[in-house]
Amino acid sequence: MPCGEIINETKFMKIRKNLRIIVLLMLATFNLSGQTPVEIIKRMEDKMKGDASYMEMTMTTVRPRYTRDISMRMWSKGDDYSLIFITAPAKDKGTGFLKRKKEMWNYLPTIDKMVKMPPSMMSQSWMGSDFTNDDLVRGSSTLEDYTHRMLPSEKIEGIDCFVIELVPKPESAIVYSKVLMWVSKDKYLQLRIENFDERMELANVIAQSKIVLLGGRELPSVMEMTPADKKGNKTIITIKRIDFNPKIEDDFFSVQNLKNLK
């Protein structure tokens, strides 16, 4: 074979290899629906959270030797504001948690004390459950604090889902090294999350199920957190009611209001 033909063939193979890499990179960002991972997550959050919301829910913490129930109310507005108020049991009633932009607060009614929570506390257990403070109060933003990559689609209980990998940005104060998220393709519902620790080992799984009509929308009503390394432990949050049109202003989310809620 002439030398020129060998060179051309080698050049062709390199071009084909480079094109394949480019295609794979594009597929990692876009999917067959033409949406980016960020667009999918945004549609999911708009569907499940809305611009503002009010929720009533119960949390059941399951341990091998006991089960504990907590009832609560939660108000949220965008990514900047959220407030959680414990209504039962009696010994915890009045305990509150507030997120106002980058500030986090915890009110303890038994000692009438307001505690400002440092970033280091966001990874700690929330009210003795398997959820962290960040899981419930959402100190981080799913859209802004991660980079996103599309993975091959999978099915969750027969429902076709987008699978998205989220990796925290270097400047983000996030305890997990990687997050995998399953979002249903038909209704943009978050059905599963897998969180990985700093060793890239599975830390916990959050599964959402029992889709019902809440606030005029079809949404999962049960969220179950299962730690990977604690056999027999799990925490279940059941949503009883959602209002996606609460009339709340930004000043509702104040330290003073947190103390005055009844």
PyRosetta script that sets phi, psi and omega in degrees:
from pyrosetta import init, pose_from_sequence

init()
pose = pose_from_sequence("MPCGEIINETKFMKIRKNLRIIVLLMLATFNLSGQTPVEIIKRMEDKMKGDASYMEMTMTTVRPRYTRDISMRMWSKGDDYSLIFITAPAKDKGTGFLKRKKEMWNYLPTIDKMVKMPPSMMSQSWMGSDFTNDDLVRGSSTLEDYTHRMLPSEKIEGIDCFVIELVPKPESAIVYSKVLMWVSKDKYLQLRIENFDERMELANVIAQSKIVLLGGRELPSVMEMTPADKKGNKTIITIKRIDFNPKIEDDFFSVQNLKNLK")
pose.set_psi(1, 131.0)
pose.set_omega(1, 179.4)
pose.set_phi(2, -57.5)
pose.set_psi(2, 148.3)
pose.set_omega(2, -177.5)
pose.set_phi(3, -58.1)
pose.set_psi(3, -39.5)
pose.set_omega(3, -178.6)
pose.set_phi(4, -61.3)
pose.set_psi(4, -36.7)
pose.set_omega(4, -179.1)
pose.set_phi(5, -69.6)
pose.set_psi(5, -36.9)
pose.set_omega(5, 178.6)
pose.set_phi(6, -63.8)
pose.set_psi(6, -43.2)
pose.set_omega(6, 179.8)
pose.set_phi(7, -62.9)
pose.set_psi(7, -43.5)
pose.set_omega(7, -179.3)
pose.set_phi(8, -64.4)
pose.set_psi(8, -39.5)
pose.set_omega(8, -179.7)
pose.set_phi(9, -66.5)
pose.set_psi(9, -41.0)
pose.set_omega(9, 178.1)
pose.set_phi(10, -63.2)
pose.set_psi(10, -42.0)
pose.set_omega(10, 178.8)
pose.set_phi(11, -63.4)
pose.set_psi(11, -39.8)
pose.set_omega(11, 179.3)
pose.set_phi(12, -63.8)
pose.set_psi(12, -41.8)
pose.set_omega(12, 179.6)
pose.set_phi(13, -63.3)
pose.set_psi(13, -38.8)
pose.set_omega(13, 178.6)
pose.set_phi(14, -66.0)
pose.set_psi(14, -41.3)
pose.set_omega(14, 178.9)
pose.set_phi(15, -62.7)
pose.set_psi(15, -43.4)
pose.set_omega(15, -179.6)
pose.set_phi(16, -64.1)
pose.set_psi(16, -39.9)
pose.set_omega(16, 178.5)
pose.set_phi(17, -64.2)
pose.set_psi(17, -43.0)
pose.set_omega(17, 179.6)
pose.set_phi(18, -64.7)
pose.set_psi(18, -39.4)
pose.set_omega(18, 178.0)
pose.set_phi(19, -63.7)
pose.set_psi(19, -39.0)
pose.set_omega(19, 178.9)
pose.set_phi(20, -63.3)
pose.set_psi(20, -41.3)
pose.set_omega(20, 178.3)
pose.set_phi(21, -62.9)
pose.set_psi(21, -42.9)
pose.set_omega(21, -179.9)
pose.set_phi(22, -62.2)
pose.set_psi(22, -42.9)
pose.set_omega(22, 179.6)
pose.set_phi(23, -63.0)
pose.set_psi(23, -43.6)
pose.set_omega(23, 179.3)
pose.set_phi(24, -63.0)
pose.set_psi(24, -39.6)
pose.set_omega(24, 177.7)
pose.set_phi(25, -64.7)
pose.set_psi(25, -39.2)
pose.set_omega(25, 178.2)
pose.set_phi(26, -65.7)
pose.set_psi(26, -40.5)
pose.set_omega(26, -179.9)
pose.set_phi(27, -67.7)
pose.set_psi(27, -26.1)
pose.set_omega(27, 177.6)
pose.set_phi(28, -71.3)
pose.set_psi(28, -22.2)
pose.set_omega(28, -178.6)
pose.set_phi(29, -101.4)
pose.set_psi(29, -39.7)
pose.set_omega(29, -179.3)
pose.set_phi(30, -112.2)
pose.set_psi(30, 161.7)
pose.set_omega(30, 175.4)
pose.set_phi(31, -127.2)
pose.set_psi(31, 179.4)
pose.set_omega(31, -175.0)
pose.set_phi(32, -63.7)
pose.set_psi(32, -20.0)
pose.set_omega(32, 177.9)
pose.set_phi(33, -80.9)
pose.set_psi(33, -5.9)
pose.set_omega(33, 179.3)
pose.set_phi(34, 82.2)
pose.set_psi(34, 9.8)
pose.set_omega(34, -178.7)
pose.set_phi(35, -103.2)
pose.set_psi(35, 145.5)
pose.set_omega(35, 174.2)
pose.set_phi(36, -83.9)
pose.set_psi(36, 161.9)
pose.set_omega(36, 175.8)
pose.set_phi(37, -56.0)
pose.set_psi(37, -39.0)
pose.set_omega(37, 180.0)
pose.set_phi(38, -62.8)
pose.set_psi(38, -42.4)
pose.set_omega(38, 179.1)
pose.set_phi(39, -63.7)
pose.set_psi(39, -38.5)
pose.set_omega(39, 179.3)
pose.set_phi(40, -66.2)
pose.set_psi(40, -45.7)
pose.set_omega(40, 179.6)
pose.set_phi(41, -63.5)
pose.set_psi(41, -40.0)
pose.set_omega(41, 179.4)
pose.set_phi(42, -63.3)
pose.set_psi(42, -43.5)
pose.set_omega(42, 178.0)
pose.set_phi(43, -63.1)
pose.set_psi(43, -39.1)
pose.set_omega(43, 178.6)
pose.set_phi(44, -63.8)
pose.set_psi(44, -45.7)
pose.set_omega(44, -178.5)
pose.set_phi(45, -68.4)
pose.set_psi(45, -36.5)
pose.set_omega(45, 176.3)
pose.set_phi(46, -62.5)
pose.set_psi(46, -37.5)
pose.set_omega(46, -178.9)
pose.set_phi(47, -72.7)
pose.set_psi(47, -43.7)
pose.set_omega(47, -171.7)
pose.set_phi(48, -90.9)
pose.set_psi(48, -21.7)
pose.set_omega(48, -178.1)
pose.set_phi(49, -115.2)
pose.set_psi(49, -42.8)
pose.set_omega(49, -174.9)
pose.set_phi(50, 73.4)
pose.set_psi(50, -177.5)
pose.set_omega(50, 178.4)
pose.set_phi(51, -70.2)
pose.set_psi(51, -34.7)
pose.set_omega(51, 178.2)
pose.set_phi(52, -151.6)
pose.set_psi(52, 154.9)
pose.set_omega(52, -179.9)
pose.set_phi(53, -157.8)
pose.set_psi(53, 156.9)
pose.set_omega(53, 172.7)
pose.set_phi(54, -128.6)
pose.set_psi(54, 131.1)
pose.set_omega(54, -177.6)
pose.set_phi(55, -130.9)
pose.set_psi(55, 147.1)
pose.set_omega(55, 169.4)
pose.set_phi(56, -118.8)
pose.set_psi(56, 129.0)
pose.set_omega(56, -174.8)
pose.set_phi(57, -152.5)
pose.set_psi(57, 164.7)
pose.set_omega(57, 175.0)
pose.set_phi(58, -120.4)
pose.set_psi(58, 150.0)
pose.set_omega(58, 177.6)
pose.set_phi(59, -125.5)
pose.set_psi(59, 124.8)
pose.set_omega(59, 178.7)
pose.set_phi(60, -111.6)
pose.set_psi(60, 116.8)
pose.set_omega(60, 178.1)
pose.set_phi(61, -98.1)
pose.set_psi(61, 118.7)
pose.set_omega(61, -175.5)
pose.set_phi(62, -105.2)
pose.set_psi(62, 127.3)
pose.set_omega(62, 175.7)
pose.set_phi(63, -128.7)
pose.set_psi(63, 159.5)
pose.set_omega(63, -178.0)
pose.set_phi(64, -54.6)
pose.set_psi(64, -29.2)
pose.set_omega(64, -175.3)
pose.set_phi(65, -111.0)
pose.set_psi(65, -6.7)
pose.set_omega(65, -179.6)
pose.set_phi(66, -161.3)
pose.set_psi(66, 166.6)
pose.set_omega(66, 174.9)
pose.set_phi(67, -132.9)
pose.set_psi(67, 136.2)
pose.set_omega(67, -176.9)
pose.set_phi(68, -128.6)
pose.set_psi(68, 133.2)
pose.set_omega(68, -179.8)
pose.set_phi(69, -111.6)
pose.set_psi(69, 139.2)
pose.set_omega(69, 175.1)
pose.set_phi(70, -132.4)
pose.set_psi(70, 135.5)
pose.set_omega(70, 174.3)
pose.set_phi(71, -107.7)
pose.set_psi(71, 147.0)
pose.set_omega(71, -175.5)
pose.set_phi(72, -154.1)
pose.set_psi(72, 161.9)
pose.set_omega(72, 170.7)
pose.set_phi(73, -119.9)
pose.set_psi(73, 146.2)
pose.set_omega(73, -177.6)
pose.set_phi(74, -139.9)
pose.set_psi(74, 131.2)
pose.set_omega(74, 174.1)
pose.set_phi(75, -113.7)
pose.set_psi(75, 141.5)
pose.set_omega(75, 176.2)
pose.set_phi(76, -145.7)
pose.set_psi(76, 153.1)
pose.set_omega(76, 178.1)
pose.set_phi(77, -145.8)
pose.set_psi(77, 110.9)
pose.set_omega(77, -177.6)
pose.set_phi(78, 57.9)
pose.set_psi(78, -153.1)
pose.set_omega(78, 178.3)
pose.set_phi(79, -93.0)
pose.set_psi(79, -9.4)
pose.set_omega(79, -172.2)
pose.set_phi(80, -91.9)
pose.set_psi(80, -24.2)
pose.set_omega(80, -171.5)
pose.set_phi(81, -130.4)
pose.set_psi(81, 133.3)
pose.set_omega(81, 170.1)
pose.set_phi(82, -155.8)
pose.set_psi(82, 149.8)
pose.set_omega(82, -179.2)
pose.set_phi(83, -144.1)
pose.set_psi(83, 128.2)
pose.set_omega(83, 178.1)
pose.set_phi(84, -118.2)
pose.set_psi(84, 131.3)
pose.set_omega(84, -178.2)
pose.set_phi(85, -126.4)
pose.set_psi(85, 121.4)
pose.set_omega(85, -179.2)
pose.set_phi(86, -80.8)
pose.set_psi(86, 129.0)
pose.set_omega(86, -178.8)
pose.set_phi(87, -107.5)
pose.set_psi(87, -18.9)
pose.set_omega(87, 178.7)
pose.set_phi(88, -162.5)
pose.set_psi(88, 151.3)
pose.set_omega(88, 5.4)
pose.set_phi(89, -74.7)
pose.set_psi(89, 175.0)
pose.set_omega(89, -173.7)
pose.set_phi(90, -58.1)
pose.set_psi(90, -37.5)
pose.set_omega(90, -176.1)
pose.set_phi(91, -70.6)
pose.set_psi(91, -19.5)
pose.set_omega(91, 179.0)
pose.set_phi(92, -106.0)
pose.set_psi(92, -8.2)
pose.set_omega(92, -175.9)
pose.set_phi(93, -58.4)
pose.set_psi(93, 134.3)
pose.set_omega(93, 179.9)
pose.set_phi(94, 97.4)
pose.set_psi(94, -15.5)
pose.set_omega(94, 176.0)
pose.set_phi(95, -63.5)
pose.set_psi(95, 136.2)
pose.set_omega(95, -176.1)
pose.set_phi(96, -138.1)
pose.set_psi(96, 155.1)
pose.set_omega(96, 177.9)
pose.set_phi(97, -132.5)
pose.set_psi(97, 134.8)
pose.set_omega(97, -176.2)
pose.set_phi(98, -131.9)
pose.set_psi(98, 132.0)
pose.set_omega(98, 168.5)
pose.set_phi(99, -115.7)
pose.set_psi(99, 124.8)
pose.set_omega(99, 176.7)
pose.set_phi(100, -131.3)
pose.set_psi(100, 99.5)
pose.set_omega(100, -173.3)
pose.set_phi(101, 56.9)
pose.set_psi(101, -115.3)
pose.set_omega(101, -176.9)
pose.set_phi(102, -95.6)
pose.set_psi(102, 2.9)
pose.set_omega(102, -178.2)
pose.set_phi(103, -101.0)
pose.set_psi(103, 139.2)
pose.set_omega(103, 178.0)
pose.set_phi(104, -122.7)
pose.set_psi(104, 136.0)
pose.set_omega(104, -177.9)
pose.set_phi(105, -133.0)
pose.set_psi(105, 149.8)
pose.set_omega(105, 176.7)
pose.set_phi(106, -131.4)
pose.set_psi(106, 123.9)
pose.set_omega(106, 178.8)
pose.set_phi(107, -102.6)
pose.set_psi(107, 128.7)
pose.set_omega(107, -180.0)
pose.set_phi(108, -111.8)
pose.set_psi(108, 101.0)
pose.set_omega(108, -173.8)
pose.set_phi(109, -66.6)
pose.set_psi(109, -27.9)
pose.set_omega(109, -177.0)
pose.set_phi(110, -64.0)
pose.set_psi(110, -28.8)
pose.set_omega(110, 177.7)
pose.set_phi(111, -117.7)
pose.set_psi(111, 7.1)
pose.set_omega(111, -179.9)
pose.set_phi(112, 48.5)
pose.set_psi(112, 52.9)
pose.set_omega(112, -176.6)
pose.set_phi(113, -127.6)
pose.set_psi(113, 135.8)
pose.set_omega(113, 175.8)
pose.set_phi(114, -102.5)
pose.set_psi(114, 124.6)
pose.set_omega(114, -177.0)
pose.set_phi(115, -114.5)
pose.set_psi(115, 124.3)
pose.set_omega(115, 174.8)
pose.set_phi(116, -82.1)
pose.set_psi(116, 126.3)
pose.set_omega(116, -173.6)
pose.set_phi(117, -90.6)
pose.set_psi(117, 121.0)
pose.set_omega(117, 176.3)
pose.set_phi(118, -73.7)
pose.set_psi(118, 160.7)
pose.set_omega(118, 179.6)
pose.set_phi(119, -53.3)
pose.set_psi(119, -31.3)
pose.set_omega(119, -178.7)
pose.set_phi(120, -64.1)
pose.set_psi(120, -23.1)
pose.set_omega(120, -179.5)
pose.set_phi(121, -82.2)
pose.set_psi(121, -12.3)
pose.set_omega(121, -175.8)
pose.set_phi(122, -66.3)
pose.set_psi(122, -22.9)
pose.set_omega(122, -179.9)
pose.set_phi(123, -89.6)
pose.set_psi(123, -2.2)
pose.set_omega(123, -178.6)
pose.set_phi(124, -81.8)
pose.set_psi(124, 160.2)
pose.set_omega(124, -178.8)
pose.set_phi(125, -61.0)
pose.set_psi(125, 139.0)
pose.set_omega(125, 177.3)
pose.set_phi(126, -93.6)
pose.set_psi(126, 114.0)
pose.set_omega(126, 177.1)
pose.set_phi(127, 53.3)
pose.set_psi(127, 37.9)
pose.set_omega(127, 177.0)
pose.set_phi(128, 73.9)
pose.set_psi(128, 11.1)
pose.set_omega(128, -178.1)
pose.set_phi(129, -93.3)
pose.set_psi(129, -175.7)
pose.set_omega(129, 175.9)
pose.set_phi(130, -85.9)
pose.set_psi(130, -8.6)
pose.set_omega(130, 174.8)
pose.set_phi(131, -81.5)
pose.set_psi(131, 150.3)
pose.set_omega(131, 174.9)
pose.set_phi(132, -95.0)
pose.set_psi(132, 169.0)
pose.set_omega(132, 174.8)
pose.set_phi(133, -57.6)
pose.set_psi(133, -38.2)
pose.set_omega(133, -179.1)
pose.set_phi(134, -67.9)
pose.set_psi(134, -35.5)
pose.set_omega(134, 178.8)
pose.set_phi(135, -60.2)
pose.set_psi(135, -40.2)
pose.set_omega(135, -175.0)
pose.set_phi(136, -90.5)
pose.set_psi(136, -44.3)
pose.set_omega(136, -176.4)
pose.set_phi(137, -88.4)
pose.set_psi(137, -15.2)
pose.set_omega(137, 176.2)
pose.set_phi(138, 58.1)
pose.set_psi(138, 65.9)
pose.set_omega(138, 176.1)
pose.set_phi(139, -72.1)
pose.set_psi(139, -20.7)
pose.set_omega(139, 179.9)
pose.set_phi(140, -108.7)
pose.set_psi(140, 159.6)
pose.set_omega(140, 179.6)
pose.set_phi(141, -106.5)
pose.set_psi(141, 125.7)
pose.set_omega(141, 178.9)
pose.set_phi(142, -61.7)
pose.set_psi(142, -30.4)
pose.set_omega(142, -177.9)
pose.set_phi(143, -86.8)
pose.set_psi(143, -42.3)
pose.set_omega(143, -170.3)
pose.set_phi(144, -93.9)
pose.set_psi(144, -25.5)
pose.set_omega(144, -172.7)
pose.set_phi(145, -98.0)
pose.set_psi(145, 5.8)
pose.set_omega(145, -179.4)
pose.set_phi(146, -131.5)
pose.set_psi(146, 159.0)
pose.set_omega(146, 162.4)
pose.set_phi(147, -98.4)
pose.set_psi(147, 153.5)
pose.set_omega(147, -170.1)
pose.set_phi(148, -127.7)
pose.set_psi(148, 143.7)
pose.set_omega(148, 177.9)
pose.set_phi(149, -144.0)
pose.set_psi(149, 134.9)
pose.set_omega(149, 179.5)
pose.set_phi(150, -80.9)
pose.set_psi(150, 134.4)
pose.set_omega(150, 175.2)
pose.set_phi(151, -112.2)
pose.set_psi(151, 168.3)
pose.set_omega(151, 179.3)
pose.set_phi(152, -57.2)
pose.set_psi(152, 143.5)
pose.set_omega(152, -179.3)
pose.set_phi(153, -63.9)
pose.set_psi(153, 152.6)
pose.set_omega(153, 176.0)
pose.set_phi(154, -142.3)
pose.set_psi(154, 168.2)
pose.set_omega(154, 178.0)
pose.set_phi(155, -110.0)
pose.set_psi(155, 138.3)
pose.set_omega(155, 174.0)
pose.set_phi(156, -114.7)
pose.set_psi(156, 111.3)
pose.set_omega(156, -177.6)
pose.set_phi(157, 49.3)
pose.set_psi(157, 46.1)
pose.set_omega(157, 176.4)
pose.set_phi(158, 83.4)
pose.set_psi(158, -3.4)
pose.set_omega(158, -179.1)
pose.set_phi(159, -97.1)
pose.set_psi(159, 123.1)
pose.set_omega(159, -179.4)
pose.set_phi(160, -69.5)
pose.set_psi(160, 129.1)
pose.set_omega(160, -174.0)
pose.set_phi(161, -129.5)
pose.set_psi(161, 144.9)
pose.set_omega(161, 163.1)
pose.set_phi(162, -70.6)
pose.set_psi(162, 143.5)
pose.set_omega(162, 173.3)
pose.set_phi(163, -119.8)
pose.set_psi(163, 122.8)
pose.set_omega(163, -175.0)
pose.set_phi(164, -123.3)
pose.set_psi(164, 133.0)
pose.set_omega(164, 175.4)
pose.set_phi(165, -97.3)
pose.set_psi(165, 129.3)
pose.set_omega(165, 178.3)
pose.set_phi(166, -117.3)
pose.set_psi(166, 126.1)
pose.set_omega(166, 178.4)
pose.set_phi(167, -118.9)
pose.set_psi(167, 125.6)
pose.set_omega(167, -178.2)
pose.set_phi(168, -59.5)
pose.set_psi(168, 140.4)
pose.set_omega(168, 174.1)
pose.set_phi(169, -69.2)
pose.set_psi(169, 151.1)
pose.set_omega(169, -175.6)
pose.set_phi(170, -54.0)
pose.set_psi(170, -34.3)
pose.set_omega(170, -176.6)
pose.set_phi(171, -84.7)
pose.set_psi(171, -3.9)
pose.set_omega(171, -176.7)
pose.set_phi(172, -84.2)
pose.set_psi(172, 135.6)
pose.set_omega(172, 178.4)
pose.set_phi(173, -89.4)
pose.set_psi(173, 75.7)
pose.set_omega(173, -176.3)
pose.set_phi(174, -122.9)
pose.set_psi(174, 134.0)
pose.set_omega(174, -173.3)
pose.set_phi(175, -74.9)
pose.set_psi(175, -26.2)
pose.set_omega(175, -176.8)
pose.set_phi(176, -88.6)
pose.set_psi(176, 145.3)
pose.set_omega(176, 179.2)
pose.set_phi(177, -86.7)
pose.set_psi(177, -20.4)
pose.set_omega(177, 180.0)
pose.set_phi(178, -161.7)
pose.set_psi(178, 147.4)
pose.set_omega(178, 177.6)
pose.set_phi(179, -131.8)
pose.set_psi(179, 133.5)
pose.set_omega(179, 172.0)
pose.set_phi(180, -109.4)
pose.set_psi(180, 134.7)
pose.set_omega(180, -175.7)
pose.set_phi(181, -129.2)
pose.set_psi(181, 132.4)
pose.set_omega(181, 176.5)
pose.set_phi(182, -107.1)
pose.set_psi(182, 123.4)
pose.set_omega(182, -179.4)
pose.set_phi(183, -124.4)
pose.set_psi(183, 126.4)
pose.set_omega(183, -177.4)
pose.set_phi(184, -64.4)
pose.set_psi(184, 139.1)
pose.set_omega(184, -177.3)
pose.set_phi(185, -75.9)
pose.set_psi(185, -27.2)
pose.set_omega(185, -175.6)
pose.set_phi(186, -83.0)
pose.set_psi(186, -39.3)
pose.set_omega(186, -174.1)
pose.set_phi(187, -123.2)
pose.set_psi(187, 3.0)
pose.set_omega(187, 178.6)
pose.set_phi(188, 56.2)
pose.set_psi(188, 49.8)
pose.set_omega(188, 177.2)
pose.set_phi(189, -106.3)
pose.set_psi(189, 135.5)
pose.set_omega(189, 175.9)
pose.set_phi(190, -77.0)
pose.set_psi(190, 118.5)
pose.set_omega(190, -175.2)
pose.set_phi(191, -110.0)
pose.set_psi(191, -19.8)
pose.set_omega(191, -177.5)
pose.set_phi(192, -159.4)
pose.set_psi(192, 143.1)
pose.set_omega(192, 173.3)
pose.set_phi(193, -134.9)
pose.set_psi(193, 135.7)
pose.set_omega(193, 171.9)
pose.set_phi(194, -118.9)
pose.set_psi(194, 122.6)
pose.set_omega(194, 179.5)
pose.set_phi(195, -104.2)
pose.set_psi(195, 135.7)
pose.set_omega(195, -177.6)
pose.set_phi(196, -115.6)
pose.set_psi(196, 141.1)
pose.set_omega(196, -177.9)
pose.set_phi(197, -81.8)
pose.set_psi(197, -173.4)
pose.set_omega(197, -175.5)
pose.set_phi(198, -66.2)
pose.set_psi(198, -17.9)
pose.set_omega(198, 176.9)
pose.set_phi(199, -92.0)
pose.set_psi(199, 7.8)
pose.set_omega(199, -177.8)
pose.set_phi(200, 63.7)
pose.set_psi(200, 27.8)
pose.set_omega(200, 174.5)
pose.set_phi(201, -102.5)
pose.set_psi(201, 148.3)
pose.set_omega(201, -178.4)
pose.set_phi(202, -60.8)
pose.set_psi(202, 123.3)
pose.set_omega(202, -179.8)
pose.set_phi(203, -93.7)
pose.set_psi(203, -44.3)
pose.set_omega(203, -179.3)
pose.set_phi(204, -163.7)
pose.set_psi(204, 165.7)
pose.set_omega(204, 178.7)
pose.set_phi(205, -127.7)
pose.set_psi(205, 133.8)
pose.set_omega(205, 174.0)
pose.set_phi(206, -114.4)
pose.set_psi(206, 117.0)
pose.set_omega(206, 179.8)
pose.set_phi(207, -112.3)
pose.set_psi(207, 133.2)
pose.set_omega(207, 178.2)
pose.set_phi(208, -114.7)
pose.set_psi(208, 135.0)
pose.set_omega(208, -172.5)
pose.set_phi(209, -150.6)
pose.set_psi(209, -172.3)
pose.set_omega(209, 179.7)
pose.set_phi(210, 53.8)
pose.set_psi(210, 70.5)
pose.set_omega(210, -178.7)
pose.set_phi(211, -73.2)
pose.set_psi(211, 122.8)
pose.set_omega(211, 179.4)
pose.set_phi(212, -136.8)
pose.set_psi(212, 176.7)
pose.set_omega(212, 177.8)
pose.set_phi(213, -85.2)
pose.set_psi(213, 115.6)
pose.set_omega(213, 179.0)
pose.set_phi(214, -130.8)
pose.set_psi(214, 122.6)
pose.set_omega(214, -179.6)
pose.set_phi(215, 60.5)
pose.set_psi(215, 28.6)
pose.set_omega(215, -179.4)
pose.set_phi(216, 81.9)
pose.set_psi(216, 8.2)
pose.set_omega(216, -179.4)
pose.set_phi(217, -128.9)
pose.set_psi(217, 147.8)
pose.set_omega(217, 174.3)
pose.set_phi(218, -79.2)
pose.set_psi(218, 115.7)
pose.set_omega(218, -175.1)
pose.set_phi(219, -141.6)
pose.set_psi(219, 153.8)
pose.set_omega(219, 172.1)
pose.set_phi(220, -64.9)
pose.set_psi(220, 134.9)
pose.set_omega(220, -178.8)
pose.set_phi(221, -101.6)
pose.set_psi(221, -9.4)
pose.set_omega(221, -178.3)
pose.set_phi(222, -126.8)
pose.set_psi(222, 131.6)
pose.set_omega(222, 176.5)
pose.set_phi(223, -123.3)
pose.set_psi(223, 121.0)
pose.set_omega(223, -176.6)
pose.set_phi(224, -118.3)
pose.set_psi(224, 120.9)
pose.set_omega(224, 178.1)
pose.set_phi(225, -100.9)
pose.set_psi(225, 124.9)
pose.set_omega(225, 179.1)
pose.set_phi(226, -124.8)
pose.set_psi(226, 113.6)
pose.set_omega(226, 176.4)
pose.set_phi(227, -69.4)
pose.set_psi(227, 145.3)
pose.set_omega(227, -175.5)
pose.set_phi(228, -77.1)
pose.set_psi(228, -25.8)
pose.set_omega(228, -171.8)
pose.set_phi(229, -111.5)
pose.set_psi(229, 12.8)
pose.set_omega(229, -178.7)
pose.set_phi(230, -129.3)
pose.set_psi(230, 90.9)
pose.set_omega(230, -176.9)
pose.set_phi(231, -61.3)
pose.set_psi(231, 132.0)
pose.set_omega(231, 178.2)
pose.set_phi(232, 87.2)
pose.set_psi(232, -3.8)
pose.set_omega(232, 179.2)
pose.set_phi(233, -98.2)
pose.set_psi(233, 139.0)
pose.set_omega(233, 171.6)
pose.set_phi(234, -165.8)
pose.set_psi(234, 159.8)
pose.set_omega(234, 177.5)
pose.set_phi(235, -131.6)
pose.set_psi(235, 131.3)
pose.set_omega(235, -176.3)
pose.set_phi(236, -119.5)
pose.set_psi(236, 123.8)
pose.set_omega(236, 173.7)
pose.set_phi(237, -106.3)
pose.set_psi(237, 126.1)
pose.set_omega(237, 178.6)
pose.set_phi(238, -115.0)
pose.set_psi(238, 121.9)
pose.set_omega(238, -179.5)
pose.set_phi(239, -86.5)
pose.set_psi(239, 125.3)
pose.set_omega(239, -179.0)
pose.set_phi(240, -95.1)
pose.set_psi(240, -35.2)
pose.set_omega(240, -175.0)
pose.set_phi(241, -154.7)
pose.set_psi(241, 144.1)
pose.set_omega(241, 173.8)
pose.set_phi(242, -136.6)
pose.set_psi(242, 138.5)
pose.set_omega(242, 171.3)
pose.set_phi(243, -123.0)
pose.set_psi(243, 118.2)
pose.set_omega(243, -179.0)
pose.set_phi(244, -92.5)
pose.set_psi(244, 6.2)
pose.set_omega(244, 179.8)
pose.set_phi(245, -129.7)
pose.set_psi(245, 45.2)
pose.set_omega(245, 178.8)
pose.set_phi(246, -73.1)
pose.set_psi(246, 141.7)
pose.set_omega(246, 179.2)
pose.set_phi(247, -91.4)
pose.set_psi(247, 88.6)
pose.set_omega(247, -178.7)
pose.set_phi(248, -128.6)
pose.set_psi(248, 133.8)
pose.set_omega(248, 176.9)
pose.set_phi(249, -95.5)
pose.set_psi(249, 167.3)
pose.set_omega(249, -178.8)
pose.set_phi(250, -59.6)
pose.set_psi(250, -34.7)
pose.set_omega(250, -176.7)
pose.set_phi(251, -72.6)
pose.set_psi(251, -8.2)
pose.set_omega(251, 171.8)
pose.set_phi(252, -61.4)
pose.set_psi(252, -34.6)
pose.set_omega(252, -177.3)
pose.set_phi(253, -87.8)
pose.set_psi(253, 69.9)
pose.set_omega(253, -178.3)
pose.set_phi(254, -124.0)
pose.set_psi(254, 157.6)
pose.set_omega(254, 177.9)
pose.set_phi(255, -61.3)
pose.set_psi(255, -40.8)
pose.set_omega(255, -179.5)
pose.set_phi(256, -64.4)
pose.set_psi(256, -42.1)
pose.set_omega(256, 179.2)
pose.set_phi(257, -66.6)
pose.set_psi(257, -35.1)
pose.set_omega(257, 178.3)
pose.set_phi(258, -59.3)
pose.set_psi(258, -38.6)
pose.set_omega(258, 179.5)
pose.set_phi(259, -74.4)
pose.set_psi(259, -28.7)
pose.set_omega(259, -172.7)
pose.set_phi(260, -92.4)
pose.set_psi(260, -9.2)
pose.set_omega(260, -179.7)
pose.set_phi(261, -63.1)
pose.set_psi(261, 144.3)
pose.set_omega(261, -180.0)
pose.set_phi(262, -124.3)
pose.dump_pdb("model.pdb")
